[in-house]
Amino acid sequence: MRVMRPFGAREAESGLVSSRRILQGVQQVQAACDTCGAQLIPNAAYCERCGTRTRRARSMVRLAIRVELLFFLLFVGLVVAFIWIYSSQP
Ligand SMILES: [Zn+2]
């Protein structure tokens, strides 16, 4: 049986690596995979060898999650506002 590594640990590790890179001022296109070191196709979202998401793809996913969360909160706020308006009417 294979023991799965917790998702959070890996994300935290990559977060540390990327923040260190930003501090160093390295803002170039990622050329090699962080996990296996294989060469990446320019603007690739995944490593062809091991399937690891590239830094660019990870940041895009983070942005997408943030936008989605914003829309979700907007929707919840709208529903709550409507419920409040309707319930406050006589
Ligand atoms: Zn790889």
PDB file of the backbone (N, CA, C, O) and the ligand in Angstrom, with CONECT records:
HET     ZN  A 101       1
ATOM      1  N   MET A   1       0.839  -1.202   0.000  1.00  0.00           N
ATOM      2  CA  MET A   1       0.000   0.000   0.000  1.00  0.00           C
ATOM      3  C   MET A   1       0.878   1.257   0.000  1.00  0.00           C
ATOM      4  O   MET A   1       1.865   1.346   0.730  1.00  0.00           O
ATOM      5  N   ARG A   2       0.497   2.203  -0.823  1.00  0.00           N
ATOM      6  CA  ARG A   2       1.270   3.431  -0.956  1.00  0.00           C
ATOM      7  C   ARG A   2       0.710   4.489  -0.007  1.00  0.00           C
ATOM      8  O   ARG A   2      -0.500   4.707   0.058  1.00  0.00           O
ATOM      9  N   VAL A   3       1.593   5.124   0.708  1.00  0.00           N
ATOM     10  CA  VAL A   3       1.153   6.183   1.634  1.00  0.00           C
ATOM     11  C   VAL A   3       1.172   7.512   0.881  1.00  0.00           C
ATOM     12  O   VAL A   3       2.198   7.933   0.346  1.00  0.00           O
ATOM     13  N   MET A   4       0.018   8.153   0.855  1.00  0.00           N
ATOM     14  CA  MET A   4      -0.100   9.440   0.164  1.00  0.00           C
ATOM     15  C   MET A   4       0.470  10.561   1.038  1.00  0.00           C
ATOM     16  O   MET A   4       0.228  10.622   2.243  1.00  0.00           O
ATOM     17  N   ARG A   5       1.220  11.428   0.398  1.00  0.00           N
ATOM     18  CA  ARG A   5       1.772  12.579   1.099  1.00  0.00           C
ATOM     19  C   ARG A   5       0.681  13.634   1.261  1.00  0.00           C
ATOM     20  O   ARG A   5      -0.086  13.878   0.329  1.00  0.00           O
ATOM     21  N   PRO A   6       0.606  14.257   2.426  1.00  0.00           N
ATOM     22  CA  PRO A   6      -0.437  15.284   2.587  1.00  0.00           C
ATOM     23  C   PRO A   6      -0.235  16.430   1.612  1.00  0.00           C
ATOM     24  O   PRO A   6       0.888  16.873   1.371  1.00  0.00           O
ATOM     25  N   PHE A   7      -1.348  16.903   1.053  1.00  0.00           N
ATOM     26  CA  PHE A   7      -1.325  17.939   0.018  1.00  0.00           C
ATOM     27  C   PHE A   7      -0.734  19.242   0.552  1.00  0.00           C
ATOM     28  O   PHE A   7       0.010  19.929  -0.148  1.00  0.00           O
ATOM     29  N   GLY A   8      -1.067  19.570   1.784  1.00  0.00           N
ATOM     30  CA  GLY A   8      -0.667  20.859   2.366  1.00  0.00           C
ATOM     31  C   GLY A   8       0.836  21.017   2.486  1.00  0.00           C
ATOM     32  O   GLY A   8       1.367  22.104   2.256  1.00  0.00           O
ATOM     33  N   ALA A   9       1.531  19.938   2.847  1.00  0.00           N
ATOM     34  CA  ALA A   9       2.974  19.996   3.045  1.00  0.00           C
ATOM     35  C   ALA A   9       3.681  20.367   1.749  1.00  0.00           C
ATOM     36  O   ALA A   9       4.605  21.180   1.738  1.00  0.00           O
ATOM     37  N   ARG A  10       3.233  19.759   0.664  1.00  0.00           N
ATOM     38  CA  ARG A  10       3.848  20.007  -0.637  1.00  0.00           C
ATOM     39  C   ARG A  10       3.616  21.452  -1.077  1.00  0.00           C
ATOM     40  O   ARG A  10       4.524  22.104  -1.593  1.00  0.00           O
ATOM     41  N   GLU A  11       2.406  21.942  -0.871  1.00  0.00           N
ATOM     42  CA  GLU A  11       2.070  23.313  -1.250  1.00  0.00           C
ATOM     43  C   GLU A  11       2.895  24.311  -0.438  1.00  0.00           C
ATOM     44  O   GLU A  11       3.375  25.310  -0.973  1.00  0.00           O
ATOM     45  N   ALA A  12       3.054  24.036   0.844  1.00  0.00           N
ATOM     46  CA  ALA A  12       3.814  24.927   1.710  1.00  0.00           C
ATOM     47  C   ALA A  12       5.274  24.972   1.279  1.00  0.00           C
ATOM     48  O   ALA A  12       5.900  26.032   1.276  1.00  0.00           O
ATOM     49  N   GLU A  13       5.804  23.822   0.918  1.00  0.00           N
ATOM     50  CA  GLU A  13       7.193  23.733   0.451  1.00  0.00           C
ATOM     51  C   GLU A  13       7.391  24.569  -0.803  1.00  0.00           C
ATOM     52  O   GLU A  13       8.338  25.350  -0.898  1.00  0.00           O
ATOM     53  N   SER A  14       6.491  24.399  -1.763  1.00  0.00           N
ATOM     54  CA  SER A  14       6.610  25.124  -3.024  1.00  0.00           C
ATOM     55  C   SER A  14       6.417  26.618  -2.791  1.00  0.00           C
ATOM     56  O   SER A  14       7.021  27.441  -3.478  1.00  0.00           O
ATOM     57  N   GLY A  15       5.579  26.964  -1.829  1.00  0.00           N
ATOM     58  CA  GLY A  15       5.375  28.370  -1.492  1.00  0.00           C
ATOM     59  C   GLY A  15       6.652  28.994  -0.975  1.00  0.00           C
ATOM     60  O   GLY A  15       6.987  30.126  -1.322  1.00  0.00           O
ATOM     61  N   LEU A  16       7.366  28.251  -0.143  1.00  0.00           N
ATOM     62  CA  LEU A  16       8.643  28.729   0.390  1.00  0.00           C
ATOM     63  C   LEU A  16       9.652  28.922  -0.726  1.00  0.00           C
ATOM     64  O   LEU A  16      10.369  29.921  -0.761  1.00  0.00           O
ATOM     65  N   VAL A  17       9.703  27.965  -1.633  1.00  0.00           N
ATOM     66  CA  VAL A  17      10.649  28.018  -2.751  1.00  0.00           C
ATOM     67  C   VAL A  17      10.351  29.224  -3.627  1.00  0.00           C
ATOM     68  O   VAL A  17      11.269  29.956  -3.998  1.00  0.00           O
ATOM     69  N   SER A  18       9.075  29.446  -3.965  1.00  0.00           N
ATOM     70  CA  SER A  18       8.737  30.529  -4.879  1.00  0.00           C
ATOM     71  C   SER A  18       8.959  31.887  -4.225  1.00  0.00           C
ATOM     72  O   SER A  18       9.384  32.825  -4.900  1.00  0.00           O
ATOM     73  N   SER A  19       8.680  32.020  -2.922  1.00  0.00           N
ATOM     74  CA  SER A  19       8.889  33.305  -2.263  1.00  0.00           C
ATOM     75  C   SER A  19      10.376  33.624  -2.169  1.00  0.00           C
ATOM     76  O   SER A  19      10.770  34.788  -2.240  1.00  0.00           O
ATOM     77  N   ARG A  20      11.201  32.594  -2.008  1.00  0.00           N
ATOM     78  CA  ARG A  20      12.644  32.800  -1.978  1.00  0.00           C
ATOM     79  C   ARG A  20      13.132  33.279  -3.341  1.00  0.00           C
ATOM     80  O   ARG A  20      14.003  34.144  -3.436  1.00  0.00           O
ATOM     81  N   ARG A  21      12.562  32.707  -4.383  1.00  0.00           N
ATOM     82  CA  ARG A  21      12.931  33.089  -5.738  1.00  0.00           C
ATOM     83  C   ARG A  21      12.560  34.542  -6.022  1.00  0.00           C
ATOM     84  O   ARG A  21      13.313  35.269  -6.670  1.00  0.00           O
ATOM     85  N   ILE A  22      11.396  34.955  -5.532  1.00  0.00           N
ATOM     86  CA  ILE A  22      10.943  36.335  -5.742  1.00  0.00           C
ATOM     87  C   ILE A  22      11.886  37.289  -5.014  1.00  0.00           C
ATOM     88  O   ILE A  22      12.225  38.353  -5.532  1.00  0.00           O
ATOM     89  N   LEU A  23      12.306  36.902  -3.813  1.00  0.00           N
ATOM     90  CA  LEU A  23      13.242  37.715  -3.044  1.00  0.00           C
ATOM     91  C   LEU A  23      14.560  37.885  -3.791  1.00  0.00           C
ATOM     92  O   LEU A  23      15.187  38.943  -3.732  1.00  0.00           O
ATOM     93  N   GLN A  24      14.973  36.830  -4.497  1.00  0.00           N
ATOM     94  CA  GLN A  24      16.218  36.897  -5.257  1.00  0.00           C
ATOM     95  C   GLN A  24      16.062  37.731  -6.527  1.00  0.00           C
ATOM     96  O   GLN A  24      17.052  38.061  -7.181  1.00  0.00           O
ATOM     97  N   GLY A  25      14.828  38.069  -6.873  1.00  0.00           N
ATOM     98  CA  GLY A  25      14.571  38.876  -8.053  1.00  0.00           C
ATOM     99  C   GLY A  25      14.559  38.080  -9.340  1.00  0.00           C
ATOM    100  O   GLY A  25      14.700  38.644 -10.425  1.00  0.00           O
ATOM    101  N   VAL A  26      14.393  36.784  -9.226  1.00  0.00           N
ATOM    102  CA  VAL A  26      14.346  35.937 -10.421  1.00  0.00           C
ATOM    103  C   VAL A  26      12.890  35.828 -10.873  1.00  0.00           C
ATOM    104  O   VAL A  26      12.065  35.188 -10.220  1.00  0.00           O
ATOM    105  N   GLN A  27      12.604  36.455 -11.983  1.00  0.00           N
ATOM    106  CA  GLN A  27      11.225  36.477 -12.471  1.00  0.00           C
ATOM    107  C   GLN A  27      11.161  35.976 -13.911  1.00  0.00           C
ATOM    108  O   GLN A  27      10.368  36.469 -14.714  1.00  0.00           O
ATOM    109  N   GLN A  28      11.992  35.003 -14.228  1.00  0.00           N
ATOM    110  CA  GLN A  28      12.025  34.512 -15.604  1.00  0.00           C
ATOM    111  C   GLN A  28      11.082  33.318 -15.775  1.00  0.00           C
ATOM    112  O   GLN A  28      10.559  32.772 -14.804  1.00  0.00           O
ATOM    113  N   VAL A  29      10.882  32.933 -17.028  1.00  0.00           N
ATOM    114  CA  VAL A  29       9.999  31.811 -17.329  1.00  0.00           C
ATOM    115  C   VAL A  29      10.651  30.526 -16.836  1.00  0.00           C
ATOM    116  O   VAL A  29      11.845  30.302 -17.034  1.00  0.00           O
ATOM    117  N   GLN A  30       9.857  29.699 -16.200  1.00  0.00           N
ATOM    118  CA  GLN A  30      10.367  28.444 -15.657  1.00  0.00           C
ATOM    119  C   GLN A  30      10.770  27.503 -16.797  1.00  0.00           C
ATOM    120  O   GLN A  30       9.974  27.224 -17.695  1.00  0.00           O
ATOM    121  N   ALA A  31      12.004  27.026 -16.749  1.00  0.00           N
ATOM    122  CA  ALA A  31      12.528  26.192 -17.834  1.00  0.00           C
ATOM    123  C   ALA A  31      12.543  24.720 -17.474  1.00  0.00           C
ATOM    124  O   ALA A  31      12.437  23.860 -18.348  1.00  0.00           O
ATOM    125  N   ALA A  32      12.678  24.423 -16.170  1.00  0.00           N
ATOM    126  CA  ALA A  32      12.763  23.033 -15.741  1.00  0.00           C
ATOM    127  C   ALA A  32      11.786  22.757 -14.608  1.00  0.00           C
ATOM    128  O   ALA A  32      11.390  23.662 -13.874  1.00  0.00           O
ATOM    129  N   CYS A  33      11.407  21.495 -14.482  1.00  0.00           N
ATOM    130  CA  CYS A  33      10.456  21.073 -13.447  1.00  0.00           C
ATOM    131  C   CYS A  33      11.102  21.184 -12.065  1.00  0.00           C
ATOM    132  O   CYS A  33      12.270  20.842 -11.885  1.00  0.00           O
ATOM    133  N   ASP A  34      10.314  21.672 -11.083  1.00  0.00           N
ATOM    134  CA  ASP A  34      10.818  21.797  -9.719  1.00  0.00           C
ATOM    135  C   ASP A  34      11.030  20.432  -9.072  1.00  0.00           C
ATOM    136  O   ASP A  34      11.902  20.271  -8.217  1.00  0.00           O
ATOM    137  N   THR A  35      10.233  19.457  -9.480  1.00  0.00           N
ATOM    138  CA  THR A  35      10.254  18.153  -8.820  1.00  0.00           C
ATOM    139  C   THR A  35      11.286  17.216  -9.423  1.00  0.00           C
ATOM    140  O   THR A  35      12.107  16.650  -8.701  1.00  0.00           O
ATOM    141  N   CYS A  36      11.251  17.042 -10.763  1.00  0.00           N
ATOM    142  CA  CYS A  36      12.132  16.050 -11.373  1.00  0.00           C
ATOM    143  C   CYS A  36      13.244  16.667 -12.212  1.00  0.00           C
ATOM    144  O   CYS A  36      14.171  15.968 -12.620  1.00  0.00           O
ATOM    145  N   GLY A  37      13.161  17.978 -12.475  1.00  0.00           N
ATOM    146  CA  GLY A  37      14.213  18.652 -13.208  1.00  0.00           C
ATOM    147  C   GLY A  37      14.148  18.500 -14.719  1.00  0.00           C
ATOM    148  O   GLY A  37      15.065  18.917 -15.427  1.00  0.00           O
ATOM    149  N   ALA A  38      13.073  17.909 -15.214  1.00  0.00           N
ATOM    150  CA  ALA A  38      12.925  17.716 -16.657  1.00  0.00           C
ATOM    151  C   ALA A  38      12.676  19.055 -17.346  1.00  0.00           C
ATOM    152  O   ALA A  38      12.110  19.974 -16.754  1.00  0.00           O
ATOM    153  N   GLN A  39      13.104  19.155 -18.599  1.00  0.00           N
ATOM    154  CA  GLN A  39      12.917  20.385 -19.361  1.00  0.00           C
ATOM    155  C   GLN A  39      11.438  20.578 -19.680  1.00  0.00           C
ATOM    156  O   GLN A  39      10.739  19.631 -20.040  1.00  0.00           O
ATOM    157  N   LEU A  40      10.973  21.820 -19.542  1.00  0.00           N
ATOM    158  CA  LEU A  40       9.565  22.122 -19.779  1.00  0.00           C
ATOM    159  C   LEU A  40       9.385  22.837 -21.109  1.00  0.00           C
ATOM    160  O   LEU A  40      10.250  23.593 -21.551  1.00  0.00           O
ATOM    161  N   ILE A  41       8.244  22.583 -21.734  1.00  0.00           N
ATOM    162  CA  ILE A  41       7.854  23.320 -22.932  1.00  0.00           C
ATOM    163  C   ILE A  41       7.489  24.740 -22.482  1.00  0.00           C
ATOM    164  O   ILE A  41       6.846  24.896 -21.444  1.00  0.00           O
ATOM    165  N   PRO A  42       7.887  25.791 -23.242  1.00  0.00           N
ATOM    166  CA  PRO A  42       7.537  27.158 -22.822  1.00  0.00           C
ATOM    167  C   PRO A  42       6.035  27.305 -22.593  1.00  0.00           C
ATOM    168  O   PRO A  42       5.220  26.859 -23.400  1.00  0.00           O
ATOM    169  N   ASN A  43       5.691  27.941 -21.472  1.00  0.00           N
ATOM    170  CA  ASN A  43       4.307  28.188 -21.060  1.00  0.00           C
ATOM    171  C   ASN A  43       3.524  26.912 -20.773  1.00  0.00           C
ATOM    172  O   ASN A  43       2.293  26.916 -20.806  1.00  0.00           O
ATOM    173  N   ALA A  44       4.236  25.820 -20.491  1.00  0.00           N
ATOM    174  CA  ALA A  44       3.548  24.583 -20.148  1.00  0.00           C
ATOM    175  C   ALA A  44       2.912  24.707 -18.766  1.00  0.00           C
ATOM    176  O   ALA A  44       3.427  25.402 -17.890  1.00  0.00           O
ATOM    177  N   ALA A  45       1.796  24.028 -18.590  1.00  0.00           N
ATOM    178  CA  ALA A  45       1.104  24.058 -17.299  1.00  0.00           C
ATOM    179  C   ALA A  45       1.526  22.874 -16.430  1.00  0.00           C
ATOM    180  O   ALA A  45       1.488  22.944 -15.202  1.00  0.00           O
ATOM    181  N   TYR A  46       1.928  21.785 -17.091  1.00  0.00           N
ATOM    182  CA  TYR A  46       2.327  20.591 -16.361  1.00  0.00           C
ATOM    183  C   TYR A  46       3.646  20.053 -16.888  1.00  0.00           C
ATOM    184  O   TYR A  46       3.993  20.252 -18.052  1.00  0.00           O
ATOM    185  N   CYS A  47       4.384  19.359 -16.001  1.00  0.00           N
ATOM    186  CA  CYS A  47       5.593  18.658 -16.411  1.00  0.00           C
ATOM    187  C   CYS A  47       5.188  17.415 -17.185  1.00  0.00           C
ATOM    188  O   CYS A  47       4.283  16.690 -16.772  1.00  0.00           O
ATOM    189  N   GLU A  48       5.849  17.167 -18.297  1.00  0.00           N
ATOM    190  CA  GLU A  48       5.500  16.014 -19.127  1.00  0.00           C
ATOM    191  C   GLU A  48       5.947  14.704 -18.493  1.00  0.00           C
ATOM    192  O   GLU A  48       5.353  13.654 -18.739  1.00  0.00           O
ATOM    193  N   ARG A  49       7.000  14.767 -17.671  1.00  0.00           N
ATOM    194  CA  ARG A  49       7.527  13.541 -17.095  1.00  0.00           C
ATOM    195  C   ARG A  49       6.779  13.108 -15.829  1.00  0.00           C
ATOM    196  O   ARG A  49       6.344  11.961 -15.720  1.00  0.00           O
ATOM    197  N   CYS A  50       6.632  14.040 -14.867  1.00  0.00           N
ATOM    198  CA  CYS A  50       6.035  13.645 -13.586  1.00  0.00           C
ATOM    199  C   CYS A  50       4.651  14.242 -13.346  1.00  0.00           C
ATOM    200  O   CYS A  50       3.960  13.843 -12.409  1.00  0.00           O
ATOM    201  N   GLY A  51       4.242  15.194 -14.182  1.00  0.00           N
ATOM    202  CA  GLY A  51       2.890  15.738 -14.041  1.00  0.00           C
ATOM    203  C   GLY A  51       2.759  16.845 -13.018  1.00  0.00           C
ATOM    204  O   GLY A  51       1.646  17.250 -12.681  1.00  0.00           O
ATOM    205  N   THR A  52       3.885  17.343 -12.517  1.00  0.00           N
ATOM    206  CA  THR A  52       3.834  18.430 -11.542  1.00  0.00           C
ATOM    207  C   THR A  52       3.415  19.727 -12.215  1.00  0.00           C
ATOM    208  O   THR A  52       3.873  20.039 -13.314  1.00  0.00           O
ATOM    209  N   ARG A  53       2.558  20.469 -11.566  1.00  0.00           N
ATOM    210  CA  ARG A  53       2.122  21.754 -12.080  1.00  0.00           C
ATOM    211  C   ARG A  53       3.284  22.749 -12.034  1.00  0.00           C
ATOM    212  O   ARG A  53       4.040  22.773 -11.063  1.00  0.00           O
ATOM    213  N   THR A  54       3.428  23.557 -13.064  1.00  0.00           N
ATOM    214  CA  THR A  54       4.498  24.565 -13.071  1.00  0.00           C
ATOM    215  C   THR A  54       4.093  25.742 -12.187  1.00  0.00           C
ATOM    216  O   THR A  54       2.931  25.886 -11.808  1.00  0.00           O
ATOM    217  N   ARG A  55       5.081  26.579 -11.870  1.00  0.00           N
ATOM    218  CA  ARG A  55       4.801  27.713 -10.980  1.00  0.00           C
ATOM    219  C   ARG A  55       3.770  28.659 -11.589  1.00  0.00           C
ATOM    220  O   ARG A  55       2.912  29.194 -10.888  1.00  0.00           O
ATOM    221  N   ARG A  56       3.867  28.855 -12.904  1.00  0.00           N
ATOM    222  CA  ARG A  56       2.935  29.735 -13.599  1.00  0.00           C
ATOM    223  C   ARG A  56       1.516  29.193 -13.468  1.00  0.00           C
ATOM    224  O   ARG A  56       0.580  29.942 -13.188  1.00  0.00           O
ATOM    225  N   ALA A  57       1.364  27.890 -13.672  1.00  0.00           N
ATOM    226  CA  ALA A  57       0.051  27.264 -13.590  1.00  0.00           C
ATOM    227  C   ALA A  57      -0.491  27.340 -12.169  1.00  0.00           C
ATOM    228  O   ALA A  57      -1.683  27.560 -11.950  1.00  0.00           O
ATOM    229  N   ARG A  58       0.418  27.152 -11.203  1.00  0.00           N
ATOM    230  CA  ARG A  58      -0.016  27.202  -9.801  1.00  0.00           C
ATOM    231  C   ARG A  58      -0.540  28.582  -9.443  1.00  0.00           C
ATOM    232  O   ARG A  58      -1.561  28.707  -8.766  1.00  0.00           O
ATOM    233  N   SER A  59       0.163  29.628  -9.899  1.00  0.00           N
ATOM    234  CA  SER A  59      -0.273  30.978  -9.569  1.00  0.00           C
ATOM    235  C   SER A  59      -1.586  31.303 -10.277  1.00  0.00           C
ATOM    236  O   SER A  59      -2.417  32.047  -9.756  1.00  0.00           O
ATOM    237  N   MET A  60      -1.762  30.732 -11.476  1.00  0.00           N
ATOM    238  CA  MET A  60      -3.013  30.948 -12.205  1.00  0.00           C
ATOM    239  C   MET A  60      -4.178  30.261 -11.497  1.00  0.00           C
ATOM    240  O   MET A  60      -5.284  30.797 -11.426  1.00  0.00           O
ATOM    241  N   VAL A  61      -3.906  29.062 -10.974  1.00  0.00           N
ATOM    242  CA  VAL A  61      -4.937  28.332 -10.231  1.00  0.00           C
ATOM    243  C   VAL A  61      -5.314  29.120  -8.981  1.00  0.00           C
ATOM    244  O   VAL A  61      -6.489  29.232  -8.632  1.00  0.00           O
ATOM    245  N   ARG A  62      -4.290  29.666  -8.310  1.00  0.00           N
ATOM    246  CA  ARG A  62      -4.546  30.455  -7.099  1.00  0.00           C
ATOM    247  C   ARG A  62      -5.416  31.666  -7.430  1.00  0.00           C
ATOM    248  O   ARG A  62      -6.330  32.007  -6.680  1.00  0.00           O
ATOM    249  N   LEU A  63      -5.122  32.311  -8.559  1.00  0.00           N
ATOM    250  CA  LEU A  63      -5.896  33.480  -8.991  1.00  0.00           C
ATOM    251  C   LEU A  63      -7.330  33.070  -9.297  1.00  0.00           C
ATOM    252  O   LEU A  63      -8.276  33.762  -8.921  1.00  0.00           O
ATOM    253  N   ALA A  64      -7.486  31.935  -9.983  1.00  0.00           N
ATOM    254  CA  ALA A  64      -8.813  31.453 -10.347  1.00  0.00           C
ATOM    255  C   ALA A  64      -9.638  31.149  -9.100  1.00  0.00           C
ATOM    256  O   ALA A  64     -10.829  31.457  -9.047  1.00  0.00           O
ATOM    257  N   ILE A  65      -9.006  30.550  -8.109  1.00  0.00           N
ATOM    258  CA  ILE A  65      -9.695  30.229  -6.853  1.00  0.00           C
ATOM    259  C   ILE A  65     -10.136  31.514  -6.166  1.00  0.00           C
ATOM    260  O   ILE A  65     -11.242  31.594  -5.630  1.00  0.00           O
ATOM    261  N   ARG A  66      -9.271  32.513  -6.186  1.00  0.00           N
ATOM    262  CA  ARG A  66      -9.587  33.790  -5.549  1.00  0.00           C
ATOM    263  C   ARG A  66     -10.779  34.451  -6.233  1.00  0.00           C
ATOM    264  O   ARG A  66     -11.683  34.949  -5.562  1.00  0.00           O
ATOM    265  N   VAL A  67     -10.783  34.459  -7.562  1.00  0.00           N
ATOM    266  CA  VAL A  67     -11.877  35.069  -8.325  1.00  0.00           C
ATOM    267  C   VAL A  67     -13.174  34.306  -8.063  1.00  0.00           C
ATOM    268  O   VAL A  67     -14.236  34.902  -7.886  1.00  0.00           O
ATOM    269  N   GLU A  68     -13.067  32.982  -8.042  1.00  0.00           N
ATOM    270  CA  GLU A  68     -14.233  32.147  -7.795  1.00  0.00           C
ATOM    271  C   GLU A  68     -14.812  32.432  -6.415  1.00  0.00           C
ATOM    272  O   GLU A  68     -16.027  32.543  -6.248  1.00  0.00           O
ATOM    273  N   LEU A  69     -13.935  32.548  -5.438  1.00  0.00           N
ATOM    274  CA  LEU A  69     -14.346  32.821  -4.059  1.00  0.00           C
ATOM    275  C   LEU A  69     -15.054  34.175  -3.982  1.00  0.00           C
ATOM    276  O   LEU A  69     -16.053  34.331  -3.281  1.00  0.00           O
ATOM    277  N   LEU A  70     -14.519  35.141  -4.713  1.00  0.00           N
ATOM    278  CA  LEU A  70     -15.095  36.481  -4.727  1.00  0.00           C
ATOM    279  C   LEU A  70     -16.521  36.434  -5.284  1.00  0.00           C
ATOM    280  O   LEU A  70     -17.435  37.043  -4.728  1.00  0.00           O
ATOM    281  N   PHE A  71     -16.697  35.700  -6.392  1.00  0.00           N
ATOM    282  CA  PHE A  71     -18.017  35.584  -6.999  1.00  0.00           C
ATOM    283  C   PHE A  71     -18.976  34.852  -6.078  1.00  0.00           C
ATOM    284  O   PHE A  71     -20.151  35.204  -5.977  1.00  0.00           O
ATOM    285  N   PHE A  72     -18.460  33.825  -5.404  1.00  0.00           N
ATOM    286  CA  PHE A  72     -19.280  33.052  -4.481  1.00  0.00           C
ATOM    287  C   PHE A  72     -19.760  33.935  -3.329  1.00  0.00           C
ATOM    288  O   PHE A  72     -20.932  33.890  -2.954  1.00  0.00           O
ATOM    289  N   LEU A  73     -18.852  34.735  -2.771  1.00  0.00           N
ATOM    290  CA  LEU A  73     -19.206  35.620  -1.661  1.00  0.00           C
ATOM    291  C   LEU A  73     -20.195  36.685  -2.123  1.00  0.00           C
ATOM    292  O   LEU A  73     -21.104  37.064  -1.384  1.00  0.00           O
ATOM    293  N   LEU A  74     -20.009  37.161  -3.349  1.00  0.00           N
ATOM    294  CA  LEU A  74     -20.919  38.144  -3.936  1.00  0.00           C
ATOM    295  C   LEU A  74     -22.326  37.555  -4.047  1.00  0.00           C
ATOM    296  O   LEU A  74     -23.317  38.212  -3.728  1.00  0.00           O
ATOM    297  N   PHE A  75     -22.390  36.312  -4.504  1.00  0.00           N
ATOM    298  CA  PHE A  75     -23.662  35.610  -4.669  1.00  0.00           C
ATOM    299  C   PHE A  75     -24.338  35.386  -3.320  1.00  0.00           C
ATOM    300  O   PHE A  75     -25.539  35.614  -3.173  1.00  0.00           O
ATOM    301  N   VAL A  76     -23.557  34.938  -2.334  1.00  0.00           N
ATOM    302  CA  VAL A  76     -24.083  34.706  -0.984  1.00  0.00           C
ATOM    303  C   VAL A  76     -24.621  36.020  -0.409  1.00  0.00           C
ATOM    304  O   VAL A  76     -25.696  36.056   0.190  1.00  0.00           O
ATOM    305  N   GLY A  77     -23.868  37.079  -0.598  1.00  0.00           N
ATOM    306  CA  GLY A  77     -24.272  38.393  -0.117  1.00  0.00           C
ATOM    307  C   GLY A  77     -25.578  38.844  -0.746  1.00  0.00           C
ATOM    308  O   GLY A  77     -26.436  39.423  -0.080  1.00  0.00           O
ATOM    309  N   LEU A  78     -25.718  38.573  -2.032  1.00  0.00           N
ATOM    310  CA  LEU A  78     -26.932  38.929  -2.770  1.00  0.00           C
ATOM    311  C   LEU A  78     -28.132  38.156  -2.232  1.00  0.00           C
ATOM    312  O   LEU A  78     -29.202  38.725  -2.016  1.00  0.00           O
ATOM    313  N   VAL A  79     -27.941  36.844  -2.015  1.00  0.00           N
ATOM    314  CA  VAL A  79     -29.013  35.987  -1.502  1.00  0.00           C
ATOM    315  C   VAL A  79     -29.429  36.449  -0.111  1.00  0.00           C
ATOM    316  O   VAL A  79     -30.618  36.549   0.192  1.00  0.00           O
ATOM    317  N   VAL A  80     -28.437  36.728   0.730  1.00  0.00           N
ATOM    318  CA  VAL A  80     -28.719  37.183   2.104  1.00  0.00           C
ATOM    319  C   VAL A  80     -29.473  38.512   2.061  1.00  0.00           C
ATOM    320  O   VAL A  80     -30.418  38.719   2.822  1.00  0.00           O
ATOM    321  N   ALA A  81     -29.055  39.405   1.177  1.00  0.00           N
ATOM    322  CA  ALA A  81     -29.701  40.705   1.057  1.00  0.00           C
ATOM    323  C   ALA A  81     -31.159  40.541   0.625  1.00  0.00           C
ATOM    324  O   ALA A  81     -32.047  41.214   1.150  1.00  0.00           O
ATOM    325  N   PHE A  82     -31.400  39.644  -0.335  1.00  0.00           N
ATOM    326  CA  PHE A  82     -32.770  39.407  -0.813  1.00  0.00           C
ATOM    327  C   PHE A  82     -33.636  38.813   0.289  1.00  0.00           C
ATOM    328  O   PHE A  82     -34.788  39.206   0.474  1.00  0.00           O
ATOM    329  N   ILE A  83     -33.063  37.859   1.017  1.00  0.00           N
ATOM    330  CA  ILE A  83     -33.806  37.228   2.124  1.00  0.00           C
ATOM    331  C   ILE A  83     -34.164  38.287   3.166  1.00  0.00           C
ATOM    332  O   ILE A  83     -35.280  38.315   3.685  1.00  0.00           O
ATOM    333  N   TRP A  84     -33.205  39.147   3.457  1.00  0.00           N
ATOM    334  CA  TRP A  84     -33.427  40.197   4.454  1.00  0.00           C
ATOM    335  C   TRP A  84     -34.503  41.168   3.986  1.00  0.00           C
ATOM    336  O   TRP A  84     -35.364  41.567   4.769  1.00  0.00           O
ATOM    337  N   ILE A  85     -34.457  41.551   2.704  1.00  0.00           N
ATOM    338  CA  ILE A  85     -35.435  42.494   2.152  1.00  0.00           C
ATOM    339  C   ILE A  85     -36.847  41.884   2.201  1.00  0.00           C
ATOM    340  O   ILE A  85     -37.808  42.546   2.593  1.00  0.00           O
ATOM    341  N   TYR A  86     -36.950  40.608   1.795  1.00  0.00           N
ATOM    342  CA  TYR A  86     -38.271  39.969   1.737  1.00  0.00           C
ATOM    343  C   TYR A  86     -38.828  39.691   3.110  1.00  0.00           C
ATOM    344  O   TYR A  86     -40.033  39.802   3.336  1.00  0.00           O
ATOM    345  N   SER A  87     -37.933  39.321   4.049  1.00  0.00           N
ATOM    346  CA  SER A  87     -38.403  38.984   5.399  1.00  0.00           C
ATOM    347  C   SER A  87     -38.776  40.229   6.190  1.00  0.00           C
ATOM    348  O   SER A  87     -39.567  40.156   7.130  1.00  0.00           O
ATOM    349  N   SER A  88     -38.203  41.386   5.810  1.00  0.00           N
ATOM    350  CA  SER A  88     -38.489  42.614   6.549  1.00  0.00           C
ATOM    351  C   SER A  88     -39.757  43.293   6.042  1.00  0.00           C
ATOM    352  O   SER A  88     -40.216  44.276   6.625  1.00  0.00           O
ATOM    353  N   GLN A  89     -40.328  42.763   4.944  1.00  0.00           N
ATOM    354  CA  GLN A  89     -41.580  43.349   4.427  1.00  0.00           C
ATOM    355  C   GLN A  89     -42.788  42.821   5.220  1.00  0.00           C
ATOM    356  O   GLN A  89     -42.797  41.658   5.624  1.00  0.00           O
ATOM    357  N   PRO A  90     -43.780  43.646   5.440  1.00  0.00           N
ATOM    358  CA  PRO A  90     -44.933  43.203   6.219  1.00  0.00           C
ATOM    359  C   PRO A  90     -45.822  42.181   5.502  1.00  0.00           C
ATOM    360  O   PRO A  90     -46.824  41.735   6.062  1.00  0.00           O
TER     361      PRO A  90
HETATM  362 ZN    ZN A 101       8.651  16.858 -13.434  1.00  0.00          ZN2+
END
